[in-house]
């Protein structure tokens, strides 16, 4: 699994997002890329999260 999150105010949001991630994801994985951006597609959005996962059969 891989997570990518885009934050309009990464400095203000990072601590809260880490707390939520640690609450729901207990392992060292997934890899998480955090990117600060000037804006997202709509002005009212402050974060966008993309998750990619694969399941072995």
GROMACS elastic network, one bead per residue, 0.5 to 0.9 nm:
[ bonds ]
;  ai    aj funct       b0    kb
    1    29     6  0.72903   500
    1    30     6  0.50725   500
    1    31     6  0.70000   500
    1    51     6  0.70503   500
    1    52     6  0.54201   500
    1    54     6  0.65299   500
    2    29     6  0.80365   500
    2    30     6  0.51332   500
    2    31     6  0.50264   500
    2    32     6  0.61075   500
    2    33     6  0.81344   500
    2    50     6  0.81497   500
    2    51     6  0.57044   500
    2    52     6  0.51932   500
    2    53     6  0.65775   500
    3    30     6  0.66276   500
    3    31     6  0.61593   500
    3    33     6  0.62675   500
    3    34     6  0.84020   500
    3    49     6  0.70760   500
    3    50     6  0.57435   500
    3    52     6  0.65907   500
    3    53     6  0.88940   500
    4    31     6  0.83718   500
    4    32     6  0.56931   500
    4    34     6  0.59349   500
    4    35     6  0.76178   500
    4    48     6  0.82858   500
    4    49     6  0.58096   500
    4    50     6  0.51335   500
    4    51     6  0.65232   500
    4    52     6  0.87572   500
    5    32     6  0.76807   500
    5    33     6  0.63831   500
    5    34     6  0.50471   500
    5    35     6  0.61745   500
    5    36     6  0.85043   500
    5    47     6  0.69064   500
    5    48     6  0.56288   500
    5    50     6  0.62610   500
    5    51     6  0.86470   500
    6    10     6  0.80239   500
    6    33     6  0.86062   500
    6    34     6  0.61717   500
    6    36     6  0.57981   500
    6    37     6  0.63161   500
    6    40     6  0.81458   500
    6    46     6  0.81986   500
    6    47     6  0.54921   500
    6    48     6  0.51359   500
    6    49     6  0.64549   500
    6    50     6  0.85959   500
    7    11     6  0.86820   500
    7    13     6  0.74599   500
    7    14     6  0.84964   500
    7    34     6  0.75208   500
    7    35     6  0.61881   500
    7    37     6  0.58284   500
    7    38     6  0.82743   500
    7    39     6  0.81919   500
    7    40     6  0.83884   500
    7    46     6  0.59665   500
    7    48     6  0.68062   500
    7    49     6  0.88435   500
    8    11     6  0.89532   500
    8    13     6  0.86885   500
    8    35     6  0.87302   500
    8    36     6  0.58955   500
    8    37     6  0.50983   500
    8    38     6  0.56485   500
    8    39     6  0.56919   500
    8    40     6  0.72926   500
    8    45     6  0.81302   500
    8    46     6  0.51231   500
    8    47     6  0.63294   500
    9    12     6  0.55299   500
    9    13     6  0.62212   500
    9    14     6  0.84828   500
    9    36     6  0.68191   500
    9    37     6  0.77275   500
    9    38     6  0.82142   500
    9    46     6  0.71644   500
    9    47     6  0.84191   500
   10    13     6  0.51047   500
   10    14     6  0.55959   500
   10    34     6  0.81609   500
   10    35     6  0.75456   500
   10    36     6  0.54793   500
   10    37     6  0.81370   500
   10    47     6  0.87922   500
   11    14     6  0.58296   500
   11    15     6  0.81269   500
   11    36     6  0.85000   500
   12    15     6  0.74281   500
   12    16     6  0.83126   500
   13    16     6  0.56059   500
   13    17     6  0.62467   500
   13    18     6  0.87442   500
   13    47     6  0.88616   500
   14    17     6  0.51396   500
   14    18     6  0.60857   500
   14    19     6  0.86171   500
   14    34     6  0.87569   500
   15    18     6  0.52101   500
   15    19     6  0.63018   500
   15    20     6  0.88278   500
   16    19     6  0.51762   500
   16    20     6  0.63861   500
   16    21     6  0.86941   500
   17    20     6  0.51474   500
   17    21     6  0.60801   500
   17    22     6  0.85648   500
   18    21     6  0.50377   500
   18    22     6  0.60665   500
   18    23     6  0.85130   500
   19    22     6  0.52237   500
   19    23     6  0.62064   500
   19    24     6  0.89123   500
   20    23     6  0.50501   500
   20    24     6  0.64520   500
   20    25     6  0.84049   500
   21    24     6  0.54208   500
   21    25     6  0.55716   500
   21    26     6  0.82157   500
   22    25     6  0.53059   500
   22    26     6  0.60253   500
   22    27     6  0.85545   500
   23    26     6  0.69832   500
   25    28     6  0.80968   500
   25    29     6  0.78669   500
   25    30     6  0.82134   500
   26    29     6  0.81692   500
   27    30     6  0.76512   500
   28    31     6  0.80660   500
   29    32     6  0.81543   500
   36    39     6  0.89635   500
   37    40     6  0.73606   500
   39    42     6  0.77954   500
   39    43     6  0.69313   500
   39    45     6  0.79969   500
   39    46     6  0.75935   500
   40    43     6  0.65804   500
   40    44     6  0.84143   500
   40    45     6  0.62329   500
   40    46     6  0.70497   500
   40    47     6  0.75909   500
   40    48     6  0.77019   500
   41    44     6  0.88360   500
   41    45     6  0.74539   500
   42    45     6  0.56653   500
   42    46     6  0.88497   500
   43    46     6  0.78697   500
   45    48     6  0.76249   500
